[in-house]
């Protein structure tokens, strides 16, 4: 996954960037940037309106969000914003010169650190639950063929034990066979437990887990870069009591969902164990945090998605159409079955949580 996404020919390093393949909140509507601008204004006020207000976008794509924030900010605020895009791909030729472009998160951030759909692309190992316990799921990077391999590392096993409860029993299956390689474990031939399920499809073990250790470390490292302000992660995610039985690993290419073959031709992504990430960040920030749905967060920041009153159509037809378009965009961002299903993790550092959470 690391090579497929961030290697020399990786999906995020070459090509047209995320916007060419899938739709995120950033790309969906200017309403998302407008809400984040209101969030930034809360952070600015909590910090006492510093002379330099850092805004660091981790996994910045092609800088779309920072461009929108600068365009929508009031002149006085825009003049104090220090925008930094953190990305591994080359700097876009048309990026405004005031936006810094670098590969690493800067130190001593005073302001807002943003991570919108970054953590879902931090690489994970996938484990499958078998009769012998958790085993790593190995993949052929050229074909996508999966086989069951050795146990996870002790760190990975500990994480799974705490954060990803094991399924209690396998689902019914007509038969289960055991295949043991004579050559020993490697990427292509492994000891594995496999079977044929309903309709003749192959089933390996039962229940999958996506080991979030790397994501916990990545987020804790990002929060540790904030001297004062707010670290905000926005991503598809799940919580311990409702982990998906078969995991969430998938791929995207050209606007379509595809098998997650890690050959560099597609995005490979998995939803985020947001409670685990939050716990890792809390140990660094040592402050209370907020974890809510995007629907709840955006509505509190002014994007309610409500239809404008019909009476406006007769008084101001053009205004009604503008309000209707804005409501439609907000509705997409807050749809619980779509982008509204994102989780927002607000992790303040050196400021009160109540000061940076809209009510």
C-alpha positions in Angstrom: 0.0 0.0 0.0 2.9 2.4 0.8 4.5 1.8 -2.6 1.2 1.8 -4.5 0.3 5.2 -3.1 3.5 7.0 -2.5 6.3 5.2 -4.4 8.0 6.7 -7.4 5.0 5.9 -9.7 2.5 5.9 -6.8 -1.1 7.0 -7.2 -0.8 10.2 -5.2 2.7 11.1 -6.5 1.9 11.0 -10.2 -1.1 11.8 -12.3 -3.9 14.4 -11.8 -4.3 14.1 -8.1 -7.3 12.9 -6.1 -9.9 15.2 -7.8 -9.4 13.3 -11.0 -10.5 10.0 -9.4 -13.0 10.7 -6.6 -15.1 13.4 -5.0 -14.3 14.7 -1.6 -16.0 17.3 0.5 -13.3 19.8 -0.6 -14.2 19.2 -4.3 -18.0 18.9 -3.7 -18.8 22.5 -2.8 -17.4 25.9 -1.7 -19.7 25.5 1.2 -17.2 23.1 2.8 -14.5 25.7 2.7 -16.9 28.3 4.0 -17.6 26.1 7.0 -13.9 25.5 7.6 -13.3 29.3 7.4 -15.8 29.7 10.2 -13.9 27.0 12.1 -10.7 28.9 11.5 -12.2 32.1 12.8 -13.1 30.3 16.0 -9.5 29.1 16.3 -8.2 32.7 15.5 -10.4 34.1 18.3 -9.3 31.5 20.8 -5.7 32.3 20.0 -6.2 36.1 20.5 -5.9 36.9 16.7 -2.1 36.3 16.4 0.0 38.2 13.9 0.7 34.9 12.0 -2.1 32.4 11.9 -0.8 29.0 10.5 -3.1 26.9 8.4 -1.5 23.6 7.5 -3.3 21.2 5.1 -2.0 17.7 5.4 -2.7 15.6 2.3 -3.5 18.8 0.4 -4.1 17.3 -3.0 -3.4 20.2 -5.4 -4.0 22.8 -2.8 -7.7 23.3 -3.5 -8.8 23.8 0.1 -6.1 26.4 0.9 -6.9 28.3 -2.3 -10.6 28.4 -1.3 -9.9 29.5 2.3 -7.7 32.4 1.1 -10.3 33.4 -1.5 -13.1 33.5 1.0 -11.3 35.0 4.0 -11.8 38.6 4.9 -8.8 40.8 3.9 -7.7 41.3 7.5 -7.7 37.6 8.2 -6.2 36.6 4.9 -3.3 38.9 5.5 -2.4 37.0 8.7 -2.8 33.5 7.3 0.3 31.5 6.7 -0.9 28.7 4.4 1.2 25.5 4.1 0.3 22.5 1.9 1.8 19.2 3.0 2.1 16.8 0.0 4.5 14.4 -1.6 3.6 15.2 -5.2 5.4 18.0 -7.0 4.2 21.6 -6.5 1.4 22.5 -8.9 2.5 25.0 -11.5 -0.5 27.2 -10.9 -0.4 27.2 -7.1 -0.5 30.8 -5.7 3.0 31.8 -4.5 1.8 32.6 -1.0 1.0 29.0 -0.3 4.0 27.0 0.9 4.5 23.5 -0.5 6.4 20.9 1.5 6.6 17.2 2.2 6.7 17.3 6.0 4.4 18.9 8.6 6.1 22.0 10.0 6.9 22.4 13.7 5.4 24.8 16.2 2.1 25.4 14.4 0.0 28.2 15.9 -3.4 28.0 14.3 -5.2 25.2 12.5 -3.9 21.8 11.2 -6.3 20.2 8.8 -6.3 16.6 7.7 -9.3 16.1 5.4 -9.3 12.5 4.1 -5.6 12.0 4.9 -5.7 9.3 7.5 -7.7 6.9 5.2 -4.6 6.8 3.0 -2.1 6.2 5.7 -1.1 2.5 4.9 -2.6 -0.3 7.0 -2.0 -4.0 7.3 -5.1 -6.1 7.0 -5.7 -9.1 9.2 -8.1 -11.9 8.9 -9.5 -13.9 11.8 -9.0 -17.7 11.5 -9.4 -20.6 13.8 -5.8 -20.0 14.9 -6.5 -16.3 15.7 -5.6 -13.2 13.7 -3.4 -13.7 10.6 -2.0 -11.1 8.2 -3.7 -11.0 4.8 -1.1 -10.9 2.1 -1.7 -9.6 -1.4 0.0 -10.1 -4.8 0.7 -6.5 -5.8 0.2 -7.4 -9.5 -2.9 -9.5 -9.5 -4.6 -8.6 -6.2 -4.8 -12.3 -5.2 -5.0 -12.6 -1.4 -3.6 -15.3 0.8 -3.4 -15.7 4.6 0.0 -15.3 6.1 1.7 -15.2 9.5 0.4 -13.6 12.7 0.6 -9.8 13.0 3.5 -8.3 15.0 3.0 -8.2 18.8 2.2 -4.5 18.5 -0.4 -5.2 15.8 -2.0 -8.0 17.8 -2.2 -5.8 20.8 -3.9 -3.1 18.8 -6.4 -5.6 17.3 -7.2 -7.1 20.7 -8.0 -3.6 22.2 -9.5 -1.8 19.3 -11.0 -4.4 16.9 -13.0 -7.1 18.7 -12.8 -10.5 17.1 -15.9 -12.0 15.5 -17.2 -14.7 17.8 -17.6 -17.5 15.2 -17.2 -18.1 11.5 -20.2 -17.7 9.2 -21.6 -21.0 7.9 -19.7 -22.4 4.9 -20.2 -25.7 2.9 -16.5 -26.7 3.4 -13.2 -25.5 4.8 -9.9 -26.9 3.6 -6.4 -26.3 4.8 -3.6 -25.7 2.3 0.0 -25.8 3.5 2.8 -24.6 1.3 5.8 -26.9 1.0 8.1 -23.9 0.4 7.3 -22.0 3.6 5.7 -18.5 4.0 6.4 -15.8 1.5 4.4 -13.2 -0.5 2.9 -15.7 -2.9 2.6 -19.1 -1.2 1.6 -19.3 2.4 0.0 -21.6 4.9 -3.6 -20.6 4.8 -7.1 -21.5 5.8 -9.5 -21.1 3.0 -12.8 -22.4 1.7 -15.6 -22.1 -0.7 -18.6 -20.1 0.4 -22.1 -19.5 -0.9 -22.1 -19.4 -4.7 -18.6 -20.9 -5.0 -16.7 -17.8 -3.9 -13.5 -18.3 -2.0 -13.5 -17.3 1.7 -10.4 -16.9 3.8 -11.0 -17.1 7.5 -13.9 -14.9 8.8 -13.9 -11.3 9.6 -11.2 -8.7 8.7 -9.5 -6.0 10.7 -7.4 -3.1 9.4 -4.6 -2.5 11.9 -4.5 1.2 12.8 -1.1 1.4 14.5 0.4 3.5 11.7 -2.5 5.9 11.6 -2.4 6.4 15.4 1.3 7.2 15.2 0.8 9.5 12.2 -2.0 11.5 13.9 -0.1 11.7 17.2 2.9 13.0 15.3 0.7 15.6 13.5 -0.9 16.7 16.8 2.5 17.0 18.3 3.4 19.6 15.7 0.7 22.0 17.0 2.1 24.4 19.6 -1.3 26.1 20.2 -4.5 25.8 18.2 -6.6 23.0 16.8 -5.8 19.7 14.9 -8.9 18.7 12.9 -9.2 15.3 11.1 -12.1 14.7 8.8 -12.5 11.2 7.4 -14.7 8.2 6.8 -14.5 6.2 10.0 -16.0 3.8 12.5 -15.9 3.2 16.3 -15.0 0.1 18.4 -18.6 -1.0 19.0 -19.5 -0.9 15.3 -16.4 -2.1 13.4 -17.4 -3.5 9.9 -17.1 -7.3 10.0 -15.3 -7.6 6.7 -13.3 -4.3 6.9 -13.5 -1.4 4.5 -10.4 -1.8 2.2 -11.3 -0.7 -1.3 -10.0 1.1 -4.4 -11.0 4.0 -6.6 -10.1 5.0 -10.1 -11.7 7.5 -12.5 -14.7 8.0 -10.2 -15.4 4.3 -9.9 -14.9 1.8 -7.0 -12.5 -0.9 -8.1 -10.7 -3.8 -6.4 -7.9 -2.5 -4.2 -5.0 -4.0 -6.2 -1.8 -2.2 -4.9 -0.2 -1.7 -8.3 -0.2 2.2 -8.3 -3.1 2.5 -10.8 -5.8 3.2 -8.2 -6.4 4.7 -4.8 -6.2 2.1 -2.0 -8.1 3.3 1.0 -9.7 2.0 4.2 -11.9 3.8 6.7 -10.3 5.1 9.9 -10.7 3.7 13.5 -11.4 7.3 14.7 -11.6 6.4 18.4 -8.2 4.8 18.3 -6.8 7.8 16.5 -8.4 10.2 19.0 -7.0 8.3 21.9 -3.5 8.6 20.4 -3.9 12.3 19.8 -5.2 12.8 23.3 -2.1 11.4 24.8 -0.1 14.1 23.0 -2.5 17.1 23.3 -3.5 16.3 26.9 -6.8 18.1 26.2 -10.4 17.0 25.8 -11.5 16.3 22.2 -14.7 16.3 20.2 -15.7 13.5 17.8 -18.9 14.1 15.9 -20.4 13.4 12.4 -19.7 15.9 9.6 -23.5 16.4 9.4 -23.5 17.7 13.0 -20.3 19.7 12.6 -21.3 21.5 9.4 -24.8 22.3 10.6 -23.3 24.0 13.7 -21.0 25.9 11.3 -23.9 27.2 9.3 -24.5 24.6 6.5 -28.0 23.3 7.3 -29.0 22.1 3.8 -32.6 23.4 4.3 -34.7 24.4 1.3 -35.2 28.2 1.1 -38.8 29.5 1.6 -40.9 29.4 -1.5 -42.0 33.0 -0.8 -38.4 34.1 -1.7 -39.0 32.8 -5.3 -41.7 35.5 -5.9 -39.8 38.3 -4.2 -36.3 37.6 -5.5 -36.1 34.8 -8.2 -32.4 35.1 -8.7 -31.8 35.1 -4.9 -34.0 32.0 -4.5 -32.0 30.1 -7.1 -28.8 31.0 -5.4 -30.2 29.9 -2.0 -31.5 26.7 -3.6 -28.1 25.9 -5.1 -26.4 26.6 -1.7 -28.9 24.4 0.1 -28.3 21.6 -2.4 -24.6 21.8 -1.9 -25.0 21.7 1.9 -27.4 18.8 1.6 -24.7 16.8 -0.2 -22.1 17.6 2.4 -24.4 16.7 5.3 -26.1 13.6 3.8 -25.5 10.8 6.4 -25.3 8.2 3.7 -22.6 10.1 1.9 -20.1 12.8 2.8 -22.1 13.6 5.9 -21.1 10.2 7.2 -17.5 11.5 7.8 -16.4 11.9 11.3 -14.8 15.2 12.6 -12.2 14.8 15.2 -11.3 18.2 16.9 -8.2 17.9 19.0 -7.3 21.3 20.7 -3.8 22.1 22.0 -3.4 24.8 24.5 -6.9 26.2 24.0 -10.2 25.3 25.5 -12.4 22.9 23.5 -15.5 25.0 24.0 -13.7 27.9 22.4 -13.1 26.1 19.1 -16.4 24.1 18.8 -19.4 25.8 17.2 -22.7 25.2 19.0 
